[in-house]
Every structure is written in structure tokens, then in C-alpha cells.
């Protein structure tokens, strides 16, 4: 690989997901000799598996819909949510450059129609831009752009070590025992969801869900980048910044949009959130409940009357999600005993172990709101608010257990430079994407934040690594 005169490459990018491909493209456009090493069989990473939603402010789609928004407002909103659990300079750069990054994706062929712009929790400013074709389309466009540049792309190449020279500068990587030299390294190896030891270290809140926890990101995401960066002197931070979504444990399907039509109670038999809220808000509310456990309560009329959103059907057809709350799955899991059934509310309480009087009172209050069309407790939308009124009744236990964005990772500054605990940057070493631990914070900012931060800092890392490589 590379030249025989001097370093093999100017920039080596580790990881071929959204962040890595973006970094390689930008470094190549800066005239650098670039290699991209991907551990898997194909490019795309977790970006290709995602909905591809992009979180940004001040966009053309917002203006088309008459929505006034700005990078300043986005910055202040995220800062109010996460405070010192994020790196402020890095967050500032993300907010300032997210719109431009989304427009850049547009030049590569990714479409973000105004009609797909949303505020998933219904309260915050609409900043979630869903692309046509979801995350797979973003990955396809980046892959095409990459193929048009003189980048050496090597698949099934898992890096083992980042080389650091006597001056303390990143000077190459080791793959299959072979050293490959360069002037700058970009770590974009994804998260650590595929490695139980890293999950235990950086996501201790997942212990409450126990064996229920499962990872939906790219199977190659095993924390390699974190390990190599730490060995090179980097600080690892972002404990419990990961996103664990609510799931029943009867089928490992990623269905973050439901069931918003049902009632959800904690182990005290009490409601604790609006069931039609944003998926990350429901997950965080569930994490705060005793034992991080809850039960979805419903009757057959509620189940049979539920209608999926058209976008859910589109995502299903594209393979972005699979659907659990369907008749076939219902009957199968009912027969296995994973869905609990009873002819009375008291009987359901007995089967679930919930306090009967508290559950009955909760259902009575919920039903009153459903019949009046006004949920006084949490403000659930009337179209999702149906009474639990006709036997038989059903319950499904749920826990926050689908590990999506892992959140913790390598410390970076606003220039995507990997930093030691002292705050000093390690020369020649950069990072972007889910490998980074400086950007997510304790609370997820909103749908599309992970993709926005990955691609935006992929651009930053590519340009900064190119500049740091000299010549």
C-alpha cells in the first residue's frame, strides 16, 4: 500500500462508516494520499443500518416550512440539556457546521425533503431531517463519492495498534502484524456495543437490564478504536452517555416507534411518561423507574385498532426496522407466555406482580382521559389514547435494553484532535463518529443527533488531519 518513499500515506482512516468515509473523502479532496481501512466486508457501518435522520438548524427545509431556527439556538438547547457532560467548543462547532454538512450530503445525492422534517417529541424545534432512502442512502452516496477519489480502500482490515513515534506523534497503524506509516490517523471505528467489557465499563446503567441488553449497531463495533486510542495516551470519557431503547424481550427487533397506542406502567402500577413521546425520552424515563422495568398494558381492541404510521411502513420496506407488534408475533408470544393474559385487571396484576389497587386506579384515570380526549397527566395525543376497557387484558414487560448509540469514547477537541486527560492534543491523531465521547452527553439531544455529529466531525477530522499531515 502507498508509496515506498517516506510514509506510506499522508492520512489513514480507520473505519468505513459514515464518519470514516466522510473523513477520507475530505482528506482526499485536500490533495492527500489517503487509505481507508474497514474491518468488515463492506462500507457503511452503523450509518447504513440507521434511519439516517440528520439533526441541524437553520436549514433550507426549515425555511421552506417557515421555521425560524439557528445554530445559536441549537447550541443553547443542547447545552441546557447536557451542560458540562459535553465538550462546549466541539458542540459549538457541530452546531455551526451541521447545516453546511447536510447541504454537502445534498451535493452527493442525499435528499432531505421538507415534508420529512419533524420534531419527534412534538415540543422542540423541528430539526430532525429524514432523508429519502434512510441511512442506507447516505452510505451509498458516500461510497460512490469515495470511489471517485484516489483513496486506497481495504476491507477486512482490522487495525491492531496505532503507532506513536518518539516525539509522541501518531505515525501509523499495525494491521495483521504489518506496520503502515502515515502522517495522521483518523479513528472512526464506531462504538463499543459489540464488546461486553466496554459496555460494562462505559455503560454501567445497562447492568440493570441484565441479559436483555443487545446491540443493533454494526457487528464490527467492538471498541477497537477506544482501546488503540487509550494505548496511545487518549482519555476515554462519556460514562452512561449511551442510548438504551425500550424493548420487549420476546423478539430482537428494532421498533423504536411503538406501541404508542398502549398504556405503560412501572412496577408500582403507575404511569411515568407519555407513551407517544419521543423514543429517547421514553427510554430515559424508563431508566429512572425501579429496576428499569415497566409493563405495557392493553386489550385486544387497542391492539387490533393500532395503525402504523406510513413512514414506519416505508422504513419496514427498506429494511431499516422490523415490526414486533403484529398479529403473527402477538399470537406466537402469547402462546409462549411472553405476553401475559387475564380476564380481569386484578388477574393481570397478579400475573405481572403489580399492586392491584394501584394498577386499577391508574387504568381508571387513564381511561377517563381517553374517553374525554384529554390526558391531563401527561398530554398524550387523543388519536393514541384509547381506553383499556374490554377483557381479556394483556401485559408485556419492557426494559431499556436495545443498545444503539454507545455515546462514550475518545476525548476530542473542536478540531477533532484526540486529547489526553491533560487536555493536550496527541499530535497527528484525530477521531470522529461514535468513537467519540465528547459530544453525546447524559441526555440524547434528539433524533438525528448521532448521524449529524458523525458526518459533521467526519468532515472536520478529514480536513484537520489533512492539514496536520503537511506537504
C-alpha positions in Angstrom: 0.0 0.0 0.0 1.1 3.6 -0.6 4.5 4.9 -1.7 7.8 3.4 -1.0 9.4 6.9 -0.4 8.8 8.1 3.1 5.4 7.5 4.7 3.1 5.1 3.0 0.2 7.6 3.3 -0.5 11.1 4.5 -3.7 10.1 6.2 -5.0 6.7 7.3 -8.7 6.5 8.3 -9.7 3.6 10.5 -13.4 2.6 9.9 -15.6 2.8 6.8 -18.9 4.0 8.3 -20.4 7.5 7.7 -17.7 9.3 9.7 -14.8 7.4 8.2 -15.9 7.7 4.6 -16.5 11.4 5.1 -13.1 11.9 6.6 -11.4 10.0 3.8 -13.3 12.0 1.1 -12.4 15.3 2.7 -8.7 14.4 3.2 -8.5 13.2 -0.4 -10.1 16.4 -1.7 -7.4 18.3 0.2 -4.9 16.5 -2.1 -3.6 14.0 0.4 -2.7 10.3 -0.1 -5.4 8.5 1.9 -6.0 4.9 2.9 -9.3 3.8 4.5 -9.2 0.5 6.4 -12.5 -1.2 7.2 -12.8 -4.3 9.4 -15.9 -5.6 7.8 -16.8 -6.9 4.4 -18.5 -3.7 3.2 -18.6 0.0 3.8 -21.4 1.8 5.5 -21.1 0.9 9.2 -23.9 1.7 11.5 -24.9 4.7 9.3 -26.2 2.2 6.7 -28.3 0.5 9.3 -29.8 3.7 10.7 -32.8 5.9 9.7 -30.3 8.4 8.5 -32.0 11.3 10.2 -29.8 14.4 10.4 -30.2 17.0 13.2 -29.4 20.5 12.1 -30.6 24.1 12.5 -31.1 27.0 10.0 -31.7 24.6 7.1 -33.5 25.2 3.8 -36.2 22.7 4.8 -36.9 24.7 7.9 -37.1 28.0 6.0 -39.4 26.3 3.5 -41.8 25.5 6.3 -41.5 28.9 7.9 -39.5 27.6 10.9 -37.1 30.1 12.4 -34.0 28.4 13.8 -30.3 28.9 14.2 -27.0 27.3 15.2 -27.0 29.5 18.3 -30.4 28.2 19.3 -29.4 24.6 18.7 -26.2 25.1 20.8 -28.1 26.6 23.7 -30.8 23.9 23.6 -28.2 21.1 23.8 -26.2 22.9 26.4 -29.3 23.4 28.6 -29.9 19.7 28.3 -26.4 18.3 28.8 -24.3 21.1 30.5 -20.8 20.0 31.3 -21.3 16.4 30.1 -20.4 17.7 26.6 -17.3 19.5 25.3 -18.6 23.0 24.6 -16.1 24.0 21.9 -16.8 20.8 20.0 -20.5 21.2 20.4 -20.3 24.7 19.1 -18.5 23.6 16.0 -21.1 20.9 15.4 -23.9 23.3 15.7 -22.2 25.8 13.4 -21.3 23.3 10.7 -24.2 20.8 10.8 -26.3 22.7 8.2 -23.4 23.0 5.8 -22.6 19.3 6.2 -26.2 18.4 5.4 -26.0 20.6 2.3 -22.8 18.9 1.4 -24.6 15.5 1.6 -27.1 17.0 -0.7 -24.4 17.7 -3.3 -23.6 13.9 -3.2 -27.2 13.0 -3.9 -28.9 12.7 -0.5 -32.3 14.3 -0.5 -33.8 15.8 2.7 -37.4 16.9 1.7 -39.1 19.5 3.9 -42.1 17.2 4.2 -39.9 14.7 6.2 -38.7 17.4 8.7 -40.0 16.7 12.2 -39.9 17.2 15.9 -40.1 13.7 17.3 -41.2 14.8 20.7 -43.7 17.4 19.4 -42.3 20.2 21.6 -38.8 21.1 20.5 -38.0 22.9 17.3 -38.2 20.6 14.3 -34.6 19.8 13.5 -34.8 16.1 12.5 -34.3 15.8 8.7 -35.1 12.4 7.4 -33.5 11.5 4.0 -35.2 9.6 1.2 -33.7 6.1 1.4 -32.8 6.5 5.1 -29.2 5.8 6.3 -28.6 3.3 3.5 -28.9 6.2 1.0 -26.3 8.3 2.9 -23.9 5.3 2.9 -24.5 4.7 -0.8 -23.8 8.3 -1.7 -20.7 8.5 0.4 -19.4 5.2 -1.0 -20.0 6.5 -4.5 -18.1 9.7 -3.7 -15.3 7.7 -2.2 -15.0 5.6 -5.3 -14.4 8.7 -7.3 -11.4 9.7 -5.3 -7.9 8.2 -5.3 -8.4 6.6 -1.9 -6.9 3.1 -1.1 -9.9 1.3 0.4 -9.1 -2.0 2.1 -11.9 -4.2 3.6 -11.5 -7.0 6.1 -8.5 -5.0 7.6 -8.9 -4.6 11.3 -6.2 -2.4 12.8 -4.4 -3.7 15.9 -2.4 -0.7 17.1 -1.8 2.9 16.5 1.9 3.7 16.2 3.3 6.6 18.1 6.8 7.9 17.4 9.4 9.1 19.8 8.1 12.6 19.5 4.7 11.4 20.7 3.0 11.8 17.3 0.7 9.2 15.7 2.8 7.8 12.9 0.9 4.8 11.5 -1.1 1.7 12.3 -0.5 -2.0 12.5 -2.7 -4.4 10.5 -2.1 -8.1 10.5 1.2 -7.5 12.2 2.3 -5.2 9.4 3.1 -1.5 10.2 1.8 1.1 7.8 3.2 4.5 8.2 1.4 7.9 7.8 1.4 11.5 9.0 -2.0 11.5 10.6 -4.6 8.9 11.7 -8.3 9.3 11.9 -10.1 6.9 14.3 -13.7 6.3 13.1 -14.2 2.7 14.2 -17.7 3.1 15.6 -18.9 2.4 19.1 -18.3 -0.4 21.6 -21.6 -2.1 21.6 -20.2 -5.4 20.4 -17.8 -5.7 23.3 -19.3 -6.7 26.7 -16.2 -5.5 28.6 -16.5 -2.0 27.2 -20.3 -1.9 27.7 -19.7 -2.8 31.4 -17.1 -0.1 31.7 -18.7 2.8 30.0 -22.4 1.9 30.2 -22.9 0.7 33.8 -26.6 1.6 33.6 -27.0 -1.3 31.2 -26.4 -3.7 34.1 -30.0 -3.2 35.3 -31.4 -4.7 32.1 -29.0 -7.7 32.5 -29.2 -10.3 29.8 -31.8 -8.3 28.0 -29.2 -5.9 26.5 -28.5 -6.3 22.8 -26.6 -4.2 20.3 -28.1 -3.2 17.0 -25.1 -1.3 15.5 -22.6 -2.7 13.1 -21.3 -6.1 14.3 -17.7 -4.9 13.9 -18.2 -2.2 16.5 -16.1 -3.8 19.3 -14.4 -0.8 20.8 -11.1 -1.3 18.9 -10.7 2.4 18.3 -11.1 3.2 22.0 -8.6 0.6 23.0 -6.0 1.7 20.5 -6.6 5.4 21.3 -6.2 4.7 25.1 -3.0 2.8 24.5 -1.8 5.9 22.5 -2.5 8.1 25.5 -6.0 9.3 24.9 -8.6 9.9 27.6 -11.8 7.9 27.4 -14.9 9.6 28.7 -18.7 9.7 28.5 -19.8 7.2 31.1 -23.5 6.4 30.7 -23.9 8.6 27.7 -25.3 5.7 25.6 -28.8 5.3 24.3 -30.7 2.2 25.5 -34.1 2.0 23.9 -37.2 0.3 25.3 -37.9 -3.2 24.1 -39.9 -6.3 25.0 -37.5 -9.2 25.2 -39.6 -11.6 23.1 -38.2 -10.6 19.8 -35.0 -8.7 18.9 -36.4 -6.2 16.5 -35.7 -2.5 16.5 -39.1 -0.9 16.7 -38.5 2.4 18.4 -41.8 4.0 17.4 -44.3 1.9 19.4 -46.5 0.9 20.9 -47.7 4.4 21.4 -51.3 3.2 21.5 -50.9 1.3 24.8 -50.6 2.2 28.5 -47.3 1.8 30.2 -46.8 1.5 34.0 -43.8 0.9 36.3 -43.6 -1.8 38.9 -45.6 0.4 41.3 -48.5 0.2 38.8 -48.2 3.9 37.9 -47.8 5.8 34.7 -44.5 7.7 34.4 -44.4 9.2 30.9 -46.4 9.8 27.8 -46.4 6.7 25.8 -46.4 8.6 22.5 -43.4 10.6 23.4 -40.0 10.6 21.7 -38.3 7.2 21.9 -35.3 8.6 23.7 -37.5 10.4 26.3 -39.4 7.2 26.9 -36.1 5.3 27.3 -34.7 7.8 29.8 -37.9 7.8 31.8 -37.9 4.0 31.9 -34.3 4.0 33.1 -35.4 6.1 36.1 -38.0 3.6 37.2 -37.4 1.0 39.9 -35.3 -1.8 38.4 -35.6 0.0 35.0 -38.7 -2.2 34.4 -42.2 -1.4 33.1 -45.2 -3.2 31.6 -47.2 -2.2 28.5 -50.9 -2.8 29.3 -53.6 -3.1 26.6 -56.6 -5.0 25.5 -57.2 -6.7 22.1 -59.3 -3.9 20.7 -56.4 -1.5 21.3 -54.0 -3.9 19.6 -56.2 -4.6 16.6 -57.1 -0.9 16.1 -53.5 0.3 16.0 -52.4 1.6 12.7 -48.7 2.1 11.8 -47.5 5.4 10.5 -46.9 5.4 6.7 -43.2 6.2 7.4 -43.0 3.1 9.5 -44.2 1.0 6.6 -41.6 2.7 4.3 -38.8 2.0 6.8 -40.1 -1.6 7.1 -39.9 -2.0 3.3 -36.4 -0.5 3.3 -35.2 -3.0 5.9 -34.4 -0.2 8.4 -36.7 -1.7 11.1 -38.7 -4.8 11.7 -42.1 -4.8 13.4 -42.9 -6.7 16.6 -46.4 -5.6 17.4 -48.2 -7.5 14.7 -50.8 -10.3 14.9 -48.5 -13.1 14.0 -45.9 -12.1 16.6 -48.7 -11.5 19.2 -50.2 -14.9 18.9 -46.8 -16.6 18.9 -45.6 -14.8 22.0 -48.9 -15.2 23.7 -48.6 -19.0 23.3 -45.1 -18.9 24.7 -46.3 -17.0 27.8 -44.2 -13.9 27.0 -47.4 -11.9 26.6 -49.4 -12.2 29.8 -53.2 -12.5 29.6 -56.0 -12.2 32.2 -59.8 -11.8 32.2 -59.7 -9.0 34.8 -57.4 -6.2 35.8 -57.0 -7.9 39.2 -55.9 -11.1 37.4 -53.5 -9.2 35.3 -52.0 -7.5 38.4 -51.5 -11.0 39.9 -49.8 -12.3 36.8 -47.4 -9.3 36.5 -46.8 -8.9 40.2 -48.1 -5.3 40.1 -50.1 -3.9 43.0 -53.7 -4.5 42.1 -55.2 -1.4 43.7 -52.6 0.9 42.2 -52.9 -0.6 38.7 -56.7 -0.4 38.8 -56.6 3.3 39.9 -54.1 4.0 37.1 -56.2 2.4 34.5 -59.3 4.1 35.7 -57.6 7.5 35.5 -56.1 6.7 32.1 -59.5 5.5 30.7 -61.2 8.7 31.9 -58.7 10.8 30.0 -59.0 8.6 26.9 -62.8 8.9 26.9 -62.7 12.7 27.4 -60.0 13.1 24.7 -57.6 14.9 27.2 -54.8 13.2 29.0 -54.4 15.6 32.0 -51.5 13.7 33.4 -49.0 13.6 30.5 -50.7 15.1 27.5 -50.8 12.0 25.3 -52.3 12.7 21.8 -56.1 11.8 21.5 -55.5 9.6 18.5 -53.2 7.4 20.5 -55.2 7.5 23.7 -57.7 4.6 23.8 -59.3 3.1 26.9 -58.2 -0.3 28.4 -61.8 -1.4 28.7 -62.6 -4.8 27.2 -61.4 -8.2 28.6 -59.2 -10.0 28.0 -56.3 -7.8 29.1 -52.6 -8.1 28.3 -49.3 -7.1 29.7 -45.8 -7.2 28.2 -42.7 -6.4 30.2 -40.3 -3.8 28.7 -36.9 -2.6 29.7 -34.4 -0.1 28.2 -32.2 -2.7 26.5 -31.6 -2.0 22.8 -28.1 -0.5 22.7 -28.0 1.9 19.8 -25.6 4.9 20.2 -23.0 4.0 22.8 -22.0 7.6 23.5 -18.8 7.1 25.5 -15.4 7.2 23.8 -12.4 9.2 22.9 -12.0 12.7 24.1 -11.6 15.2 21.2 -11.5 19.0 20.9 -13.2 21.3 18.4 -10.6 20.3 15.8 -11.4 16.6 16.2 -7.9 16.1 17.7 -7.7 13.2 20.2 -6.8 14.5 23.6 -5.1 13.1 26.7 -6.5 13.6 30.2 -4.5 16.8 30.5 -6.5 18.3 27.6 -3.4 18.3 25.4 -3.9 17.0 21.8 -2.0 14.0 20.7 -0.2 15.2 17.5 -1.4 13.5 14.3 -4.4 11.7 16.0 -8.0 12.5 15.2 -11.4 10.9 15.8 -15.0 11.2 14.6 -18.3 9.4 14.8 -19.5 7.0 17.6 -15.9 6.5 18.7 -16.0 10.0 20.2 -17.1 10.6 23.8 -17.1 14.4 23.9 -20.4 15.1 22.1 -23.3 13.0 23.3 -23.7 13.9 26.9 -26.0 12.3 29.5 -29.2 13.0 27.5 -29.8 12.4 23.8 -30.4 15.7 22.0 -32.9 14.3 19.5 -33.4 12.1 16.5 -30.6 12.6 14.0 -28.0 13.9 16.5 -25.8 10.8 16.1 -25.7 11.0 12.3 -25.2 14.8 12.4 -22.3 14.6 14.8 -20.7 11.6 12.9 -20.8 13.2 9.4 -20.0 16.7 10.6 -17.0 15.7 12.6 -16.0 13.3 9.9 -15.6 16.4 7.7 -13.7 18.2 10.4 -11.4 15.2 11.1 -10.6 14.7 7.4 -9.7 18.4 6.9 -7.8 18.8 10.1 -5.9 15.5 9.5 -5.0 16.7 6.0 -3.7 20.0 7.4 -1.7 18.2 10.1 -0.1 15.8 7.6 1.8 18.7 6.0 3.1 18.6 2.4 
